[in-house]
């Protein structure tokens, strides 16, 4: 008998985060270091809380921890809310104690990364809640901030979303321009079949029911229905008869996402999760 246990999204290892955090710290510290922090005695210590200034979903706590540890390896970073937790306005997320210079020099890097990732998680959560009760997945895209893709896609998972491919080498995704360059949907899928590895999934984007009809006999793993009307999405689901998975994409908003989900597609990809998520306002306050 199968267990009903559903594992939580695995946290990113520090190895993947540390280089991003250190690059951000180096950008902020510049060539001469933190001139303002130099006004503080080298041995002075400071305690502070990182807290949300509005309600949201937490992501990126490790970024703040690594920012502090990079400047004060002996600093204390106590996590009060884990990634994936909902946070109320004013609620503390972490408690910090360490050398005052280090805490204040790390502050902006820590908050920038946490705010960005928590914003992505919060927007994703909003989309996921908008389709609650419907068997559909909210999926991200590659429309990410250069250098932050792994972190932003992790934040999507913290918000309850599902990751699409991470990069060009994850899967074959035949977009509209590939279709044109290959001479049509059928030739593009035939070439994909010839080069795909044993475990390489193939997805093709179509922009009409006619193109969907061309794709179905060739059985790609997924067909992306690009900018289809709700009515045409319903027709596509009937045409597919469960033979392939269907992904709705293009111009999805919070106002339209539930109607799209109700058509019966298996996934809805939303570029806005990463390219348009507002930053969650998070602050650091000394105590």
C-alpha positions in Angstrom: 0.0 0.0 0.0 1.4 3.4 -1.0 1.9 6.1 1.7 0.1 9.4 1.4 3.3 11.2 2.5 4.2 14.2 0.3 7.8 15.4 0.8 8.5 19.1 1.2 10.6 20.9 -1.4 14.3 20.2 -0.6 16.2 23.2 0.5 19.0 24.4 -1.8 22.4 23.4 -0.5 24.6 26.3 0.8 27.1 25.5 -2.0 24.6 26.8 -4.6 23.7 29.9 -2.6 27.0 31.1 -1.2 28.5 32.3 -4.4 25.4 34.5 -5.1 25.5 35.9 -1.6 29.2 36.6 -1.7 28.9 38.3 -5.2 26.2 40.5 -3.8 28.2 41.4 -0.7 31.3 42.2 -2.9 29.2 44.5 -5.1 27.9 46.4 -2.0 31.2 46.6 -0.2 33.0 47.9 -3.3 36.7 48.6 -3.2 36.9 50.2 0.2 34.5 48.3 2.4 31.6 49.7 4.5 32.8 53.2 5.4 29.8 53.9 7.6 30.2 50.7 9.6 33.8 51.7 10.3 32.5 54.3 12.7 31.5 51.5 15.0 34.0 49.9 17.4 35.4 46.7 16.0 34.3 44.6 19.0 30.9 46.2 19.4 28.0 43.7 19.1 24.5 44.1 17.9 21.3 42.1 18.2 18.5 42.4 15.7 15.4 40.8 14.2 14.6 40.3 10.6 10.8 40.8 10.3 8.2 41.1 7.6 6.6 44.5 7.0 3.7 42.9 5.2 2.0 39.5 5.0 3.5 37.0 2.7 5.3 33.6 2.2 8.9 33.3 3.3 11.8 32.2 1.1 15.5 32.8 1.1 16.3 32.7 4.8 19.5 30.9 4.0 20.7 33.9 2.0 20.5 36.1 5.1 22.2 33.5 7.2 25.1 33.2 4.7 25.4 36.9 4.4 26.0 37.3 8.1 28.3 34.3 8.3 30.4 35.5 5.5 31.3 38.6 7.5 31.1 37.2 11.0 31.6 33.4 11.1 30.8 33.3 14.8 27.6 35.3 14.5 24.3 33.8 15.7 21.5 33.4 13.2 18.4 31.9 14.7 15.7 30.9 12.2 12.2 31.6 13.6 10.2 30.9 10.4 11.4 28.4 7.8 11.2 28.9 4.0 7.7 28.1 2.9 6.0 29.4 6.0 3.4 32.1 5.9 4.4 35.3 7.8 2.1 38.0 9.2 2.9 41.7 9.0 5.4 42.5 11.8 6.2 38.9 12.5 9.9 38.0 13.1 11.5 35.6 10.7 15.0 35.4 12.2 17.0 36.7 15.2 20.6 37.8 14.6 23.4 38.5 17.1 27.0 39.3 16.1 29.6 41.9 15.5 27.8 45.2 14.8 29.9 46.0 11.8 29.2 42.6 10.2 25.4 42.7 10.9 25.0 46.2 9.4 27.3 45.5 6.4 25.4 42.3 5.6 21.9 43.8 6.1 21.1 45.1 2.6 22.4 42.0 0.8 20.4 39.8 3.2 17.2 41.8 2.8 17.5 42.2 -1.0 17.7 38.5 -1.5 15.1 37.5 1.1 12.7 40.2 -0.2 13.1 39.1 -3.8 12.6 35.4 -3.1 9.8 35.9 -0.6 8.1 38.1 -3.2 8.3 35.2 -5.8 7.0 32.7 -3.2 4.2 35.1 -2.2 3.0 35.7 -5.8 3.2 31.9 -6.5 1.1 31.2 -3.4 -1.5 33.6 -4.7 -1.8 31.8 -8.0 -1.8 28.4 -6.4 -4.7 29.5 -4.1 -6.6 30.9 -7.0 -6.9 27.4 -8.5 -7.4 25.6 -5.3 -9.6 22.5 -5.6 -8.7 22.0 -9.3 -6.2 19.3 -10.3 -3.8 21.6 -12.1 -0.2 22.7 -11.5 1.0 26.3 -11.5 4.4 26.2 -13.3 7.2 28.7 -13.7 9.3 29.6 -16.8 12.9 30.5 -17.6 12.0 34.2 -17.4 14.2 34.6 -14.4 16.8 37.2 -13.2 20.2 36.3 -14.6 22.3 34.6 -11.9 19.3 34.0 -9.6 17.5 31.2 -11.5 18.1 28.4 -9.0 17.0 30.7 -6.1 13.9 32.0 -7.9 12.8 28.6 -9.0 13.3 27.4 -5.4 11.1 30.3 -4.2 8.4 29.1 -6.7 8.5 25.8 -4.9 8.2 27.5 -1.5 5.1 29.1 -2.8 3.5 25.8 -3.8 4.3 26.0 -7.5 6.1 23.5 -9.8 9.3 24.1 -11.8 9.4 23.9 -15.5 12.8 23.2 -17.0 15.8 24.9 -15.4 17.8 25.4 -18.6 18.1 24.6 -22.3 19.7 21.2 -21.5 16.9 19.8 -19.3 14.4 19.0 -22.1 13.5 19.6 -25.7 11.0 22.5 -25.8 10.1 23.2 -29.4 8.8 26.8 -29.5 7.1 28.6 -32.3 10.3 29.9 -33.8 11.8 26.4 -33.7 8.7 25.2 -35.6 9.3 27.9 -38.3 13.0 27.1 -38.5 12.3 23.3 -38.9 9.5 23.7 -41.4 6.5 22.8 -39.3 5.3 21.0 -36.2 5.7 17.5 -37.6 9.3 17.9 -39.0 10.4 19.5 -35.7 9.0 16.6 -33.6 10.5 14.1 -35.9 13.9 15.6 -35.5 13.4 15.8 -31.8 12.7 12.1 -31.7 15.9 11.4 -33.5 18.1 13.3 -31.1 16.3 12.9 -27.7 18.0 10.9 -25.1 16.3 8.0 -23.3 15.1 10.2 -20.5 14.8 13.5 -22.4 11.2 14.7 -22.5 9.9 16.5 -25.6 7.4 19.4 -25.4 6.1 21.3 -28.4 4.3 24.7 -28.4 1.3 25.1 -30.7 -0.7 28.2 -31.3 -3.8 26.7 -33.0 -6.0 23.7 -32.9 -4.7 22.8 -36.3 -1.2 22.6 -35.0 -2.4 20.5 -32.1 -3.9 18.0 -34.5 -0.5 17.8 -36.2 1.3 17.2 -32.9 -1.0 14.6 -31.3 -0.1 11.6 -33.6 3.6 12.1 -32.8 2.9 11.8 -29.0 5.2 14.4 -27.4 5.3 14.3 -23.7 3.6 17.7 -23.4 1.9 20.1 -25.7 2.0 23.8 -24.8 -1.1 25.6 -25.8 0.1 29.2 -26.4 -2.4 32.1 -26.0 -5.4 29.8 -26.6 -8.8 31.2 -25.7 -10.7 29.4 -22.9 -13.0 27.9 -25.4 -10.2 26.6 -27.5 -8.5 25.2 -24.4 -11.6 23.2 -23.7 -11.6 21.9 -27.3 -7.9 21.0 -27.0 -8.6 18.9 -23.9 -11.3 17.0 -25.8 -9.0 16.5 -28.8 -6.1 15.3 -26.7 -8.2 12.6 -25.0 -5.6 12.3 -22.3 -2.9 11.1 -24.8 -0.5 13.9 -23.9 -0.2 16.4 -21.1 -1.4 19.9 -21.9 0.1 23.1 -20.6 -1.7 26.4 -21.0 0.6 29.4 -21.4 0.6 33.0 -22.5 -0.9 36.1 -20.9 -2.1 34.3 -17.7 -3.3 36.6 -14.9 -4.8 36.2 -11.5 -8.1 37.2 -13.1 -8.0 34.5 -15.8 -6.1 31.6 -14.2 -9.1 29.8 -12.6 -11.1 29.8 -15.8 -8.1 28.4 -17.6 -7.7 25.7 -14.9 -11.3 24.7 -15.2 -10.8 23.7 -18.9 -9.0 20.5 -17.8 -5.4 21.3 -18.7 -2.8 19.7 -16.5 -0.5 22.7 -16.0 -0.5 26.5 -16.4 2.8 28.2 -16.9 3.1 31.8 -15.6 6.1 33.9 -16.4 5.0 36.6 -14.0 5.9 34.4 -11.0 9.5 35.4 -11.5 9.6 38.3 -13.9 6.9 40.4 -12.2 6.7 39.4 -8.6 6.8 42.4 -6.3 9.4 42.3 -3.5 8.1 41.4 -0.1 9.0 44.2 2.3 11.3 42.8 4.9 13.3 44.8 7.4 16.0 44.4 10.0 15.6 46.2 13.3 18.2 46.4 16.1 17.1 45.7 19.6 
